[in-house]
Amino acid sequence: MTILQLQYFQAVYEYRNMTRAANALYVSQPSVSTAIQELEDEFSVKLFLRTKPLQPTQAGQRLAQLEARC
């Protein structure tokens, strides 16, 4: 897990949309999508349900809570 991945996660969590998160971060949407996928692979959980808008799973909500404490 990297700081950059956590920044991307936080933006996706806030915007509930990978394209909007990417635009806010001034990066490409595939970069954001890849970072979220890498986090999911590392933790072996899904962080978001791929609905419109994206919905955080329990694991995604927990990561957001942990991140807010830092």
HTML snippet that shows the backbone in 3Dmol.js (N, CA, C, O; Angstrom):
<script src="https://3Dmol.org/build/3Dmol-min.js"></script>
<div id="view" style="width:600px;height:400px;position:relative"></div>
<script>
const pdb = `
ATOM      1  N   MET A   1       0.843  -1.159   0.000  1.00  0.00           N
ATOM      2  CA  MET A   1       0.000   0.000   0.000  1.00  0.00           C
ATOM      3  C   MET A   1       0.899   1.236   0.000  1.00  0.00           C
ATOM      4  O   MET A   1       1.864   1.329   0.759  1.00  0.00           O
ATOM      5  N   THR A   2       0.553   2.175  -0.872  1.00  0.00           N
ATOM      6  CA  THR A   2       1.337   3.403  -0.962  1.00  0.00           C
ATOM      7  C   THR A   2       0.469   4.605  -0.589  1.00  0.00           C
ATOM      8  O   THR A   2      -0.760   4.526  -0.582  1.00  0.00           O
ATOM      9  N   ILE A   3       1.125   5.697  -0.287  1.00  0.00           N
ATOM     10  CA  ILE A   3       0.414   6.945   0.000  1.00  0.00           C
ATOM     11  C   ILE A   3      -0.425   7.344  -1.212  1.00  0.00           C
ATOM     12  O   ILE A   3      -1.562   7.791  -1.062  1.00  0.00           O
ATOM     13  N   LEU A   4       0.128   7.184  -2.401  1.00  0.00           N
ATOM     14  CA  LEU A   4      -0.586   7.542  -3.621  1.00  0.00           C
ATOM     15  C   LEU A   4      -1.869   6.716  -3.763  1.00  0.00           C
ATOM     16  O   LEU A   4      -2.919   7.258  -4.109  1.00  0.00           O
ATOM     17  N   GLN A   5      -1.790   5.422  -3.500  1.00  0.00           N
ATOM     18  CA  GLN A   5      -2.986   4.575  -3.565  1.00  0.00           C
ATOM     19  C   GLN A   5      -4.033   5.049  -2.567  1.00  0.00           C
ATOM     20  O   GLN A   5      -5.224   5.061  -2.876  1.00  0.00           O
ATOM     21  N   LEU A   6      -3.599   5.437  -1.382  1.00  0.00           N
ATOM     22  CA  LEU A   6      -4.538   5.927  -0.376  1.00  0.00           C
ATOM     23  C   LEU A   6      -5.162   7.258  -0.788  1.00  0.00           C
ATOM     24  O   LEU A   6      -6.339   7.502  -0.523  1.00  0.00           O
ATOM     25  N   GLN A   7      -4.382   8.110  -1.428  1.00  0.00           N
ATOM     26  CA  GLN A   7      -4.933   9.375  -1.932  1.00  0.00           C
ATOM     27  C   GLN A   7      -5.989   9.103  -3.000  1.00  0.00           C
ATOM     28  O   GLN A   7      -7.044   9.738  -3.011  1.00  0.00           O
ATOM     29  N   TYR A   8      -5.708   8.170  -3.888  1.00  0.00           N
ATOM     30  CA  TYR A   8      -6.670   7.816  -4.924  1.00  0.00           C
ATOM     31  C   TYR A   8      -7.918   7.203  -4.295  1.00  0.00           C
ATOM     32  O   TYR A   8      -9.039   7.521  -4.693  1.00  0.00           O
ATOM     33  N   PHE A   9      -7.722   6.325  -3.313  1.00  0.00           N
ATOM     34  CA  PHE A   9      -8.859   5.727  -2.627  1.00  0.00           C
ATOM     35  C   PHE A   9      -9.740   6.808  -2.009  1.00  0.00           C
ATOM     36  O   PHE A   9     -10.961   6.779  -2.164  1.00  0.00           O
ATOM     37  N   GLN A  10      -9.125   7.760  -1.311  1.00  0.00           N
ATOM     38  CA  GLN A  10      -9.884   8.815  -0.640  1.00  0.00           C
ATOM     39  C   GLN A  10     -10.688   9.632  -1.648  1.00  0.00           C
ATOM     40  O   GLN A  10     -11.838   9.983  -1.383  1.00  0.00           O
ATOM     41  N   ALA A  11     -10.099   9.933  -2.789  1.00  0.00           N
ATOM     42  CA  ALA A  11     -10.818  10.699  -3.818  1.00  0.00           C
ATOM     43  C   ALA A  11     -11.992   9.899  -4.366  1.00  0.00           C
ATOM     44  O   ALA A  11     -13.079  10.446  -4.552  1.00  0.00           O
ATOM     45  N   VAL A  12     -11.788   8.626  -4.622  1.00  0.00           N
ATOM     46  CA  VAL A  12     -12.886   7.783  -5.118  1.00  0.00           C
ATOM     47  C   VAL A  12     -13.969   7.678  -4.055  1.00  0.00           C
ATOM     48  O   VAL A  12     -15.158   7.723  -4.371  1.00  0.00           O
ATOM     49  N   TYR A  13     -13.571   7.540  -2.811  1.00  0.00           N
ATOM     50  CA  TYR A  13     -14.530   7.465  -1.708  1.00  0.00           C
ATOM     51  C   TYR A  13     -15.350   8.758  -1.632  1.00  0.00           C
ATOM     52  O   TYR A  13     -16.562   8.718  -1.419  1.00  0.00           O
ATOM     53  N   GLU A  14     -14.692   9.886  -1.805  1.00  0.00           N
ATOM     54  CA  GLU A  14     -15.372  11.186  -1.739  1.00  0.00           C
ATOM     55  C   GLU A  14     -16.309  11.405  -2.922  1.00  0.00           C
ATOM     56  O   GLU A  14     -17.459  11.803  -2.739  1.00  0.00           O
ATOM     57  N   TYR A  15     -15.820  11.146  -4.134  1.00  0.00           N
ATOM     58  CA  TYR A  15     -16.589  11.434  -5.340  1.00  0.00           C
ATOM     59  C   TYR A  15     -17.522  10.303  -5.764  1.00  0.00           C
ATOM     60  O   TYR A  15     -18.462  10.525  -6.526  1.00  0.00           O
ATOM     61  N   ARG A  16     -17.262   9.083  -5.268  1.00  0.00           N
ATOM     62  CA  ARG A  16     -18.059   7.903  -5.629  1.00  0.00           C
ATOM     63  C   ARG A  16     -18.066   7.651  -7.145  1.00  0.00           C
ATOM     64  O   ARG A  16     -19.010   7.099  -7.711  1.00  0.00           O
ATOM     65  N   ASN A  17     -16.959   8.088  -7.769  1.00  0.00           N
ATOM     66  CA  ASN A  17     -16.833   7.956  -9.222  1.00  0.00           C
ATOM     67  C   ASN A  17     -15.354   8.044  -9.570  1.00  0.00           C
ATOM     68  O   ASN A  17     -14.679   8.994  -9.175  1.00  0.00           O
ATOM     69  N   MET A  18     -14.849   7.069 -10.302  1.00  0.00           N
ATOM     70  CA  MET A  18     -13.419   7.042 -10.616  1.00  0.00           C
ATOM     71  C   MET A  18     -13.020   8.142 -11.589  1.00  0.00           C
ATOM     72  O   MET A  18     -11.931   8.704 -11.468  1.00  0.00           O
ATOM     73  N   THR A  19     -13.876   8.457 -12.547  1.00  0.00           N
ATOM     74  CA  THR A  19     -13.544   9.511 -13.505  1.00  0.00           C
ATOM     75  C   THR A  19     -13.483  10.862 -12.819  1.00  0.00           C
ATOM     76  O   THR A  19     -12.561  11.639 -13.066  1.00  0.00           O
ATOM     77  N   ARG A  20     -14.453  11.154 -11.960  1.00  0.00           N
ATOM     78  CA  ARG A  20     -14.430  12.430 -11.239  1.00  0.00           C
ATOM     79  C   ARG A  20     -13.230  12.507 -10.295  1.00  0.00           C
ATOM     80  O   ARG A  20     -12.602  13.557 -10.165  1.00  0.00           O
ATOM     81  N   ALA A  21     -12.922  11.404  -9.648  1.00  0.00           N
ATOM     82  CA  ALA A  21     -11.749  11.369  -8.767  1.00  0.00           C
ATOM     83  C   ALA A  21     -10.483  11.637  -9.572  1.00  0.00           C
ATOM     84  O   ALA A  21      -9.628  12.415  -9.149  1.00  0.00           O
ATOM     85  N   ALA A  22     -10.365  10.996 -10.723  1.00  0.00           N
ATOM     86  CA  ALA A  22      -9.190  11.196 -11.573  1.00  0.00           C
ATOM     87  C   ALA A  22      -9.078  12.652 -12.016  1.00  0.00           C
ATOM     88  O   ALA A  22      -7.989  13.226 -12.009  1.00  0.00           O
ATOM     89  N   ASN A  23     -10.196  13.241 -12.399  1.00  0.00           N
ATOM     90  CA  ASN A  23     -10.177  14.648 -12.807  1.00  0.00           C
ATOM     91  C   ASN A  23      -9.740  15.545 -11.657  1.00  0.00           C
ATOM     92  O   ASN A  23      -8.967  16.481 -11.862  1.00  0.00           O
ATOM     93  N   ALA A  24     -10.220  15.274 -10.464  1.00  0.00           N
ATOM     94  CA  ALA A  24      -9.847  16.080  -9.299  1.00  0.00           C
ATOM     95  C   ALA A  24      -8.365  15.937  -8.966  1.00  0.00           C
ATOM     96  O   ALA A  24      -7.739  16.871  -8.463  1.00  0.00           O
ATOM     97  N   LEU A  25      -7.814  14.765  -9.249  1.00  0.00           N
ATOM     98  CA  LEU A  25      -6.404  14.491  -8.960  1.00  0.00           C
ATOM     99  C   LEU A  25      -5.475  14.835 -10.125  1.00  0.00           C
ATOM    100  O   LEU A  25      -4.253  14.758 -10.000  1.00  0.00           O
ATOM    101  N   TYR A  26      -6.069  15.215 -11.258  1.00  0.00           N
ATOM    102  CA  TYR A  26      -5.295  15.526 -12.466  1.00  0.00           C
ATOM    103  C   TYR A  26      -4.482  14.334 -12.951  1.00  0.00           C
ATOM    104  O   TYR A  26      -3.318  14.466 -13.329  1.00  0.00           O
ATOM    105  N   VAL A  27      -5.122  13.165 -12.932  1.00  0.00           N
ATOM    106  CA  VAL A  27      -4.507  11.943 -13.442  1.00  0.00           C
ATOM    107  C   VAL A  27      -5.524  11.247 -14.335  1.00  0.00           C
ATOM    108  O   VAL A  27      -6.681  11.659 -14.407  1.00  0.00           O
ATOM    109  N   SER A  28      -5.090  10.198 -15.009  1.00  0.00           N
ATOM    110  CA  SER A  28      -6.002   9.471 -15.879  1.00  0.00           C
ATOM    111  C   SER A  28      -6.893   8.536 -15.066  1.00  0.00           C
ATOM    112  O   SER A  28      -6.521   8.089 -13.981  1.00  0.00           O
ATOM    113  N   GLN A  29      -8.060   8.255 -15.601  1.00  0.00           N
ATOM    114  CA  GLN A  29      -8.985   7.353 -14.930  1.00  0.00           C
ATOM    115  C   GLN A  29      -8.399   5.949 -14.788  1.00  0.00           C
ATOM    116  O   GLN A  29      -8.585   5.328 -13.742  1.00  0.00           O
ATOM    117  N   PRO A  30      -7.691   5.419 -15.806  1.00  0.00           N
ATOM    118  CA  PRO A  30      -7.086   4.096 -15.631  1.00  0.00           C
ATOM    119  C   PRO A  30      -6.071   4.046 -14.478  1.00  0.00           C
ATOM    120  O   PRO A  30      -5.920   3.008 -13.834  1.00  0.00           O
ATOM    121  N   SER A  31      -5.379   5.157 -14.218  1.00  0.00           N
ATOM    122  CA  SER A  31      -4.436   5.190 -13.092  1.00  0.00           C
ATOM    123  C   SER A  31      -5.165   5.006 -11.772  1.00  0.00           C
ATOM    124  O   SER A  31      -4.699   4.279 -10.894  1.00  0.00           O
ATOM    125  N   VAL A  32      -6.300   5.661 -11.633  1.00  0.00           N
ATOM    126  CA  VAL A  32      -7.090   5.548 -10.412  1.00  0.00           C
ATOM    127  C   VAL A  32      -7.662   4.140 -10.291  1.00  0.00           C
ATOM    128  O   VAL A  32      -7.591   3.525  -9.227  1.00  0.00           O
ATOM    129  N   SER A  33      -8.217   3.643 -11.362  1.00  0.00           N
ATOM    130  CA  SER A  33      -8.800   2.299 -11.364  1.00  0.00           C
ATOM    131  C   SER A  33      -7.756   1.238 -11.004  1.00  0.00           C
ATOM    132  O   SER A  33      -8.034   0.317 -10.235  1.00  0.00           O
ATOM    133  N   THR A  34      -6.563   1.377 -11.564  1.00  0.00           N
ATOM    134  CA  THR A  34      -5.476   0.433 -11.282  1.00  0.00           C
ATOM    135  C   THR A  34      -5.070   0.505  -9.810  1.00  0.00           C
ATOM    136  O   THR A  34      -4.854  -0.528  -9.176  1.00  0.00           O
ATOM    137  N   ALA A  35      -4.968   1.697  -9.272  1.00  0.00           N
ATOM    138  CA  ALA A  35      -4.582   1.854  -7.868  1.00  0.00           C
ATOM    139  C   ALA A  35      -5.607   1.209  -6.934  1.00  0.00           C
ATOM    140  O   ALA A  35      -5.239   0.561  -5.955  1.00  0.00           O
ATOM    141  N   ILE A  36      -6.889   1.388  -7.240  1.00  0.00           N
ATOM    142  CA  ILE A  36      -7.938   0.781  -6.412  1.00  0.00           C
ATOM    143  C   ILE A  36      -7.870  -0.737  -6.538  1.00  0.00           C
ATOM    144  O   ILE A  36      -7.998  -1.448  -5.541  1.00  0.00           O
ATOM    145  N   GLN A  37      -7.671  -1.234  -7.749  1.00  0.00           N
ATOM    146  CA  GLN A  37      -7.572  -2.681  -7.958  1.00  0.00           C
ATOM    147  C   GLN A  37      -6.374  -3.261  -7.204  1.00  0.00           C
ATOM    148  O   GLN A  37      -6.470  -4.342  -6.625  1.00  0.00           O
ATOM    149  N   GLU A  38      -5.254  -2.548  -7.210  1.00  0.00           N
ATOM    150  CA  GLU A  38      -4.067  -3.016  -6.488  1.00  0.00           C
ATOM    151  C   GLU A  38      -4.321  -3.077  -4.978  1.00  0.00           C
ATOM    152  O   GLU A  38      -3.887  -4.018  -4.313  1.00  0.00           O
ATOM    153  N   LEU A  39      -5.020  -2.082  -4.441  1.00  0.00           N
ATOM    154  CA  LEU A  39      -5.379  -2.117  -3.020  1.00  0.00           C
ATOM    155  C   LEU A  39      -6.292  -3.305  -2.722  1.00  0.00           C
ATOM    156  O   LEU A  39      -6.105  -4.016  -1.735  1.00  0.00           O
ATOM    157  N   GLU A  40      -7.275  -3.504  -3.586  1.00  0.00           N
ATOM    158  CA  GLU A  40      -8.198  -4.632  -3.396  1.00  0.00           C
ATOM    159  C   GLU A  40      -7.444  -5.961  -3.455  1.00  0.00           C
ATOM    160  O   GLU A  40      -7.719  -6.869  -2.671  1.00  0.00           O
ATOM    161  N   ASP A  41      -6.520  -6.069  -4.361  1.00  0.00           N
ATOM    162  CA  ASP A  41      -5.729  -7.305  -4.466  1.00  0.00           C
ATOM    163  C   ASP A  41      -4.850  -7.500  -3.231  1.00  0.00           C
ATOM    164  O   ASP A  41      -4.716  -8.614  -2.723  1.00  0.00           O
ATOM    165  N   GLU A  42      -4.254  -6.409  -2.754  1.00  0.00           N
ATOM    166  CA  GLU A  42      -3.377  -6.503  -1.590  1.00  0.00           C
ATOM    167  C   GLU A  42      -4.143  -6.931  -0.337  1.00  0.00           C
ATOM    168  O   GLU A  42      -3.648  -7.733   0.455  1.00  0.00           O
ATOM    169  N   PHE A  43      -5.347  -6.394  -0.163  1.00  0.00           N
ATOM    170  CA  PHE A  43      -6.152  -6.721   1.016  1.00  0.00           C
ATOM    171  C   PHE A  43      -7.068  -7.925   0.810  1.00  0.00           C
ATOM    172  O   PHE A  43      -7.678  -8.414   1.761  1.00  0.00           O
ATOM    173  N   SER A  44      -7.163  -8.401  -0.426  1.00  0.00           N
ATOM    174  CA  SER A  44      -8.058  -9.518  -0.784  1.00  0.00           C
ATOM    175  C   SER A  44      -9.511  -9.223  -0.434  1.00  0.00           C
ATOM    176  O   SER A  44     -10.238 -10.094   0.043  1.00  0.00           O
ATOM    177  N   VAL A  45      -9.922  -7.978  -0.679  1.00  0.00           N
ATOM    178  CA  VAL A  45     -11.315  -7.565  -0.481  1.00  0.00           C
ATOM    179  C   VAL A  45     -11.694  -6.574  -1.569  1.00  0.00           C
ATOM    180  O   VAL A  45     -10.829  -5.958  -2.191  1.00  0.00           O
ATOM    181  N   LYS A  46     -12.980  -6.429  -1.791  1.00  0.00           N
ATOM    182  CA  LYS A  46     -13.477  -5.375  -2.662  1.00  0.00           C
ATOM    183  C   LYS A  46     -13.695  -4.138  -1.807  1.00  0.00           C
ATOM    184  O   LYS A  46     -14.278  -4.231  -0.727  1.00  0.00           O
ATOM    185  N   LEU A  47     -13.237  -2.985  -2.270  1.00  0.00           N
ATOM    186  CA  LEU A  47     -13.417  -1.744  -1.539  1.00  0.00           C
ATOM    187  C   LEU A  47     -14.650  -0.978  -1.998  1.00  0.00           C
ATOM    188  O   LEU A  47     -15.212  -0.182  -1.246  1.00  0.00           O
ATOM    189  N   PHE A  48     -15.066  -1.224  -3.240  1.00  0.00           N
ATOM    190  CA  PHE A  48     -16.239  -0.558  -3.798  1.00  0.00           C
ATOM    191  C   PHE A  48     -17.065  -1.543  -4.604  1.00  0.00           C
ATOM    192  O   PHE A  48     -16.524  -2.411  -5.289  1.00  0.00           O
ATOM    193  N   LEU A  49     -18.383  -1.401  -4.517  1.00  0.00           N
ATOM    194  CA  LEU A  49     -19.276  -2.097  -5.434  1.00  0.00           C
ATOM    195  C   LEU A  49     -19.311  -1.257  -6.700  1.00  0.00           C
ATOM    196  O   LEU A  49     -19.497  -0.041  -6.633  1.00  0.00           O
ATOM    197  N   ARG A  50     -19.139  -1.879  -7.831  1.00  0.00           N
ATOM    198  CA  ARG A  50     -19.069  -1.156  -9.100  1.00  0.00           C
ATOM    199  C   ARG A  50     -20.475  -0.835  -9.609  1.00  0.00           C
ATOM    200  O   ARG A  50     -20.907  -1.332 -10.649  1.00  0.00           O
ATOM    201  N   THR A  51     -21.170   0.000  -8.856  1.00  0.00           N
ATOM    202  CA  THR A  51     -22.495   0.488  -9.237  1.00  0.00           C
ATOM    203  C   THR A  51     -22.349   1.957  -9.600  1.00  0.00           C
ATOM    204  O   THR A  51     -21.256   2.517  -9.513  1.00  0.00           O
ATOM    205  N   LYS A  52     -23.430   2.571 -10.001  1.00  0.00           N
ATOM    206  CA  LYS A  52     -23.403   4.012 -10.293  1.00  0.00           C
ATOM    207  C   LYS A  52     -24.364   4.687  -9.344  1.00  0.00           C
ATOM    208  O   LYS A  52     -25.569   4.463  -9.457  1.00  0.00           O
ATOM    209  N   PRO A  53     -23.900   5.500  -8.416  1.00  0.00           N
ATOM    210  CA  PRO A  53     -22.502   5.783  -8.107  1.00  0.00           C
ATOM    211  C   PRO A  53     -21.852   4.602  -7.390  1.00  0.00           C
ATOM    212  O   PRO A  53     -22.538   3.711  -6.889  1.00  0.00           O
ATOM    213  N   LEU A  54     -20.521   4.610  -7.349  1.00  0.00           N
ATOM    214  CA  LEU A  54     -19.800   3.563  -6.629  1.00  0.00           C
ATOM    215  C   LEU A  54     -20.229   3.563  -5.167  1.00  0.00           C
ATOM    216  O   LEU A  54     -20.432   4.620  -4.568  1.00  0.00           O
ATOM    217  N   GLN A  55     -20.363   2.386  -4.608  1.00  0.00           N
ATOM    218  CA  GLN A  55     -20.735   2.253  -3.207  1.00  0.00           C
ATOM    219  C   GLN A  55     -19.603   1.560  -2.463  1.00  0.00           C
ATOM    220  O   GLN A  55     -19.166   0.483  -2.868  1.00  0.00           O
ATOM    221  N   PRO A  56     -19.125   2.163  -1.380  1.00  0.00           N
ATOM    222  CA  PRO A  56     -18.072   1.492  -0.615  1.00  0.00           C
ATOM    223  C   PRO A  56     -18.624   0.252   0.081  1.00  0.00           C
ATOM    224  O   PRO A  56     -19.746   0.258   0.588  1.00  0.00           O
ATOM    225  N   THR A  57     -17.839  -0.786   0.097  1.00  0.00           N
ATOM    226  CA  THR A  57     -18.193  -1.989   0.842  1.00  0.00           C
ATOM    227  C   THR A  57     -17.872  -1.731   2.313  1.00  0.00           C
ATOM    228  O   THR A  57     -17.384  -0.658   2.667  1.00  0.00           O
ATOM    229  N   GLN A  58     -18.144  -2.707   3.159  1.00  0.00           N
ATOM    230  CA  GLN A  58     -17.766  -2.559   4.569  1.00  0.00           C
ATOM    231  C   GLN A  58     -16.262  -2.360   4.697  1.00  0.00           C
ATOM    232  O   GLN A  58     -15.804  -1.562   5.515  1.00  0.00           O
ATOM    233  N   ALA A  59     -15.501  -3.082   3.894  1.00  0.00           N
ATOM    234  CA  ALA A  59     -14.044  -2.935   3.922  1.00  0.00           C
ATOM    235  C   ALA A  59     -13.638  -1.527   3.484  1.00  0.00           C
ATOM    236  O   ALA A  59     -12.731  -0.931   4.065  1.00  0.00           O
ATOM    237  N   GLY A  60     -14.306  -0.999   2.464  1.00  0.00           N
ATOM    238  CA  GLY A  60     -14.018   0.356   2.003  1.00  0.00           C
ATOM    239  C   GLY A  60     -14.364   1.397   3.056  1.00  0.00           C
ATOM    240  O   GLY A  60     -13.631   2.367   3.245  1.00  0.00           O
ATOM    241  N   GLN A  61     -15.476   1.192   3.733  1.00  0.00           N
ATOM    242  CA  GLN A  61     -15.866   2.118   4.801  1.00  0.00           C
ATOM    243  C   GLN A  61     -14.857   2.069   5.945  1.00  0.00           C
ATOM    244  O   GLN A  61     -14.496   3.101   6.512  1.00  0.00           O
ATOM    245  N   ARG A  62     -14.413   0.875   6.273  1.00  0.00           N
ATOM    246  CA  ARG A  62     -13.444   0.721   7.362  1.00  0.00           C
ATOM    247  C   ARG A  62     -12.110   1.387   7.005  1.00  0.00           C
ATOM    248  O   ARG A  62     -11.504   2.058   7.842  1.00  0.00           O
ATOM    249  N   LEU A  63     -11.655   1.199   5.761  1.00  0.00           N
ATOM    250  CA  LEU A  63     -10.410   1.843   5.342  1.00  0.00           C
ATOM    251  C   LEU A  63     -10.551   3.356   5.411  1.00  0.00           C
ATOM    252  O   LEU A  63      -9.619   4.040   5.834  1.00  0.00           O
ATOM    253  N   ALA A  64     -11.683   3.887   5.010  1.00  0.00           N
ATOM    254  CA  ALA A  64     -11.910   5.337   5.072  1.00  0.00           C
ATOM    255  C   ALA A  64     -11.879   5.814   6.518  1.00  0.00           C
ATOM    256  O   ALA A  64     -11.334   6.880   6.803  1.00  0.00           O
ATOM    257  N   GLN A  65     -12.453   5.043   7.430  1.00  0.00           N
ATOM    258  CA  GLN A  65     -12.433   5.409   8.843  1.00  0.00           C
ATOM    259  C   GLN A  65     -11.008   5.405   9.384  1.00  0.00           C
ATOM    260  O   GLN A  65     -10.609   6.320  10.105  1.00  0.00           O
ATOM    261  N   LEU A  66     -10.251   4.384   9.037  1.00  0.00           N
ATOM    262  CA  LEU A  66      -8.866   4.291   9.491  1.00  0.00           C
ATOM    263  C   LEU A  66      -8.028   5.433   8.932  1.00  0.00           C
ATOM    264  O   LEU A  66      -7.189   6.006   9.626  1.00  0.00           O
ATOM    265  N   GLU A  67      -8.269   5.748   7.683  1.00  0.00           N
ATOM    266  CA  GLU A  67      -7.522   6.807   7.024  1.00  0.00           C
ATOM    267  C   GLU A  67      -7.854   8.166   7.657  1.00  0.00           C
ATOM    268  O   GLU A  67      -6.979   9.024   7.770  1.00  0.00           O
ATOM    269  N   ALA A  68      -9.094   8.359   8.061  1.00  0.00           N
ATOM    270  CA  ALA A  68      -9.508   9.618   8.678  1.00  0.00           C
ATOM    271  C   ALA A  68      -8.816   9.848  10.027  1.00  0.00           C
ATOM    272  O   ALA A  68      -8.644  10.990  10.451  1.00  0.00           O
ATOM    273  N   ARG A  69      -8.429   8.780  10.685  1.00  0.00           N
ATOM    274  CA  ARG A  69      -7.761   8.888  11.981  1.00  0.00           C
ATOM    275  C   ARG A  69      -6.322   9.384  11.846  1.00  0.00           C
ATOM    276  O   ARG A  69      -5.761   9.946  12.787  1.00  0.00           O
ATOM    277  N   CYS A  70      -5.741   9.176  10.688  1.00  0.00           N
ATOM    278  CA  CYS A  70      -4.318   9.518  10.512  1.00  0.00           C
ATOM    279  C   CYS A  70      -4.109  10.996  10.266  1.00  0.00           C
ATOM    280  O   CYS A  70      -2.973  11.439  10.099  1.00  0.00           O
TER     281      CYS A  70
END
`;
const viewer = $3Dmol.createViewer("view");
viewer.addModel(pdb, "pdb");
viewer.setStyle({}, {cartoon: {color: "spectrum"}});
viewer.zoomTo();
viewer.render();
</script>
